Amino acid sequence: MIEVKKLTKSFDGRKVLDNIHALFDSGKTNLIIGRSGSGKTVMMKSIIGLIRPDEGEILYNGRNILAMGKSELNRLRREMGMLFQGSALFDSMTVLENVMFPLDMLSHTTGKERRKRADFCLERVNLSDAHDLYPSEISGGMMKRAAIARAIALQPKYLFCDEPNSGLDPKTALVIDELIHDITKEYNMTTVINTHDMNSVVNIGEYIVFIKEGVKEWQGTKEEVISSNNTVLNDFIFASDLLRKARELEDRDRV
């Protein structure tokens, strides 16, 4: 569980996050949504310790990341898995080598045990046949799955995903959503997803925080999103859905 209290951050006198509270439960897919520039990326970077907020607390099962010393912070980061927007695989490494990278860097197990763990993670994301391929030889969806395998290699308690469906077609995006959701349940992780993809919200949004101009405008579940009377949230949902349908029509016209 991650609890955010009174999170506030300013840059050059402009308040980017303003007194935000949120509670991200274990075993759930927790989503932070909002338009570009809304503050959701700053919020996620603050939660994982890449940005230090001006005020507030960020508690990992009661442990305040902002009060941690270097050694305690390093131990906490070993409990985190990251799925980056562009997958961030190393081009010069095979898929297997990419998954083994965090194990080689941070695990104290034997080489045989690290290989076994990497094999298991690749099998879990249905990439058992891609061990010896390089990122340039696989599709965008396969790259995302390889990145997920790498993110869970160290068996994290916390999984952070930055725009996991960026650049993917709707069908592949659905596969990635379901994989993240299933892995979250399977390992009882606290998963936090930064996204503006309304399909993800409807498919896997168990807890959703909607940020507008640095303020938490709304929170709830995917069921509550649909029935919400919040006009600001509804404007965001409608605009996102309208844009998606417009793109689908454009793609259909090109065929």
C-alpha positions in Angstrom: 0.0 0.0 0.0 1.2 3.5 -0.8 -0.4 6.5 0.9 0.1 10.1 -0.4 -0.7 12.9 2.0 -0.8 16.7 1.3 1.5 16.3 -1.7 2.6 19.7 -3.0 5.2 20.7 -5.5 6.1 24.0 -7.3 8.5 24.9 -10.1 9.7 28.5 -10.5 6.8 29.7 -8.4 4.1 27.8 -10.3 2.3 25.1 -8.2 2.3 21.9 -10.2 0.8 19.7 -7.4 -1.5 21.2 -4.8 -2.3 19.3 -1.5 -3.0 15.9 -3.1 -4.2 12.9 -1.0 -4.4 9.4 -2.4 -4.4 5.8 -1.2 -3.1 3.1 -3.6 -4.0 -0.4 -2.3 -2.0 -3.6 -2.7 -3.4 -6.1 -5.3 -5.1 -3.3 -7.3 -4.4 -1.5 -10.5 -4.4 2.2 -9.4 -4.5 4.8 -12.2 -3.5 8.4 -12.3 -5.2 10.1 -15.2 -5.3 13.6 -16.6 -4.4 15.7 -19.6 -0.8 16.5 -20.6 0.6 19.1 -18.2 -1.9 18.2 -15.5 0.8 17.1 -13.0 0.3 13.4 -13.1 3.9 12.7 -14.2 5.3 14.9 -11.5 3.1 13.1 -9.0 4.4 9.7 -10.1 8.1 10.9 -10.0 7.5 12.2 -6.5 6.0 8.9 -5.4 9.0 7.0 -6.6 11.5 9.5 -5.2 12.8 11.1 -8.4 11.4 14.5 -7.4 11.3 15.8 -3.9 8.0 17.5 -3.1 7.9 20.8 -1.2 5.3 19.4 1.3 3.6 16.2 2.2 4.3 12.6 2.9 4.6 9.4 0.8 4.2 6.3 2.8 5.1 2.8 1.6 3.3 0.5 4.1 3.8 3.2 6.7 7.4 4.1 5.7 7.9 7.7 4.6 10.2 7.7 1.6 11.0 11.4 2.2 12.5 10.6 5.6 14.6 7.7 4.4 18.4 7.7 4.4 20.4 6.5 1.4 20.7 2.8 2.4 17.0 2.5 3.4 16.0 4.3 0.1 18.1 1.8 -1.9 16.4 -1.1 -0.2 13.0 0.3 -1.0 13.9 0.8 -4.6 14.8 -2.9 -4.8 11.1 -3.5 -4.0 10.0 -1.4 -7.0 9.5 -2.4 -10.7 9.3 0.2 -13.5 7.7 -0.1 -16.9 8.8 2.9 -18.9 6.8 4.6 -21.6 9.1 3.6 -24.4 9.9 0.2 -22.9 13.6 1.4 -22.5 15.1 -2.0 -23.5 18.8 -2.0 -24.2 19.3 -2.3 -28.0 22.6 -4.1 -27.6 21.1 -6.8 -25.4 18.9 -9.8 -26.3 15.5 -10.0 -24.7 16.8 -12.5 -22.1 19.8 -10.3 -21.3 17.4 -7.3 -20.8 15.4 -9.3 -18.3 18.5 -10.6 -16.5 20.0 -7.1 -16.2 18.3 -6.1 -12.9 19.0 -9.6 -11.6 22.7 -9.4 -12.5 22.9 -5.9 -10.9 20.9 -6.4 -7.7 20.3 -10.1 -7.0 22.7 -12.1 -4.8 21.6 -15.5 -6.3 23.7 -17.7 -8.5 23.9 -17.4 -12.3 21.8 -20.5 -12.7 19.1 -19.1 -10.4 19.0 -15.8 -12.1 18.6 -17.5 -15.5 15.8 -19.6 -14.1 14.0 -16.5 -12.8 14.4 -14.7 -16.1 13.1 -17.7 -18.0 10.1 -17.8 -15.7 9.3 -14.1 -16.2 9.5 -14.4 -20.0 7.3 -17.5 -19.9 4.8 -15.5 -17.7 4.5 -12.8 -20.4 4.4 -15.4 -23.2 7.8 -14.6 -24.6 9.5 -17.9 -24.2 10.5 -18.1 -27.8 12.1 -14.6 -27.9 15.1 -15.2 -25.6 17.8 -14.6 -28.3 16.0 -11.9 -30.2 17.1 -8.2 -30.0 14.6 -5.4 -29.4 14.9 -4.3 -33.1 13.7 -7.8 -34.1 10.4 -7.8 -32.1 7.1 -5.8 -32.3 6.1 -2.9 -30.0 3.8 -5.2 -28.1 6.5 -7.8 -27.5 8.8 -5.0 -26.4 6.3 -4.0 -23.8 5.9 -7.6 -22.6 9.7 -7.9 -22.3 9.8 -4.7 -20.3 7.1 -6.1 -18.0 9.1 -9.3 -17.6 12.2 -7.2 -16.6 10.0 -5.0 -14.2 8.9 -8.1 -12.3 12.2 -9.9 -12.3 13.1 -8.9 -8.8 9.6 -9.8 -7.5 8.7 -6.2 -6.6 6.1 -5.2 -4.1 5.4 -2.0 -6.1 5.0 -1.7 -9.9 5.0 1.7 -11.6 3.9 2.0 -15.3 4.3 5.2 -17.3 1.9 5.3 -20.2 2.2 1.6 -20.8 0.0 1.7 -23.9 1.8 4.5 -25.7 2.3 3.7 -29.3 0.3 0.5 -29.3 -2.8 -0.4 -31.3 -6.0 -0.9 -29.3 -5.9 -4.7 -29.5 -2.3 -4.9 -28.3 -3.0 -2.2 -25.6 -5.8 -4.4 -24.3 -3.4 -7.4 -24.0 -0.9 -5.2 -22.1 -3.7 -3.9 -19.8 -4.8 -7.4 -19.0 -1.3 -8.6 -18.4 -0.5 -5.8 -15.9 -3.9 -6.4 -14.2 -3.3 -10.2 -13.9 0.2 -9.9 -12.6 -0.9 -7.3 -10.1 -3.4 -9.8 -8.7 -1.1 -12.8 -8.9 1.7 -11.2 -6.9 -0.5 -8.8 -4.8 1.6 -5.8 -5.9 0.7 -2.2 -5.5 0.5 -1.1 -9.1 0.4 2.6 -10.1 -0.3 3.5 -13.7 0.1 6.9 -15.2 -2.1 7.1 -18.3 -4.6 9.2 -20.4 -5.9 6.1 -22.1 -9.6 5.9 -21.3 -9.7 2.3 -22.5 -7.3 1.4 -19.7 -9.5 3.3 -17.2 -12.6 1.3 -18.3 -10.8 -2.0 -18.5 -8.6 -2.1 -15.4 -9.3 1.0 -13.4 -9.9 -0.3 -9.9 -8.9 3.0 -8.2 -8.6 6.2 -10.3 -7.2 9.6 -9.4 -8.1 12.3 -11.9 -5.6 15.3 -11.7 -6.5 18.7 -13.3 -4.0 21.5 -13.2 -2.2 20.0 -10.2 -5.4 19.4 -8.1 -7.1 16.1 -7.4 -10.4 16.8 -9.1 -11.9 13.3 -8.6 -11.3 9.8 -7.4 -13.2 6.5 -7.7 -13.5 3.2 -9.6 -14.1 2.5 -13.2 -17.8 1.9 -12.5 -18.0 5.3 -10.8 -16.3 7.0 -13.8 -19.2 6.1 -16.1 -21.9 7.4 -13.7 -20.0 10.4 -12.4 -21.7 13.8 -12.3 -18.4 15.7 -12.2 -18.5 17.9 -15.3 -14.7 18.4 -15.4 -14.2 14.6 -15.4 -16.9 14.1 -18.0 -15.3 16.7 -20.3 -12.0 14.8 -20.1 -13.7 11.4 -20.7 -15.7 12.8 -23.7 -12.7 14.5 -25.3 -10.6 11.3 -24.9 -13.3 9.1 -26.3 -14.0 11.5 -29.2 -10.3 11.6 -30.1 -10.0 7.8 -30.0 -13.0 7.4 -32.3 -11.7 10.0 -34.7 -8.4 8.1 -34.9 -10.2 4.9 -35.5 -12.1 6.5 -38.4 -8.9 7.8 -39.9 -7.2 4.4 -39.7 -10.3 2.8 -41.3 -10.2 5.3 -44.2 -6.6 4.5 -44.9 -7.4 0.8 -45.4 
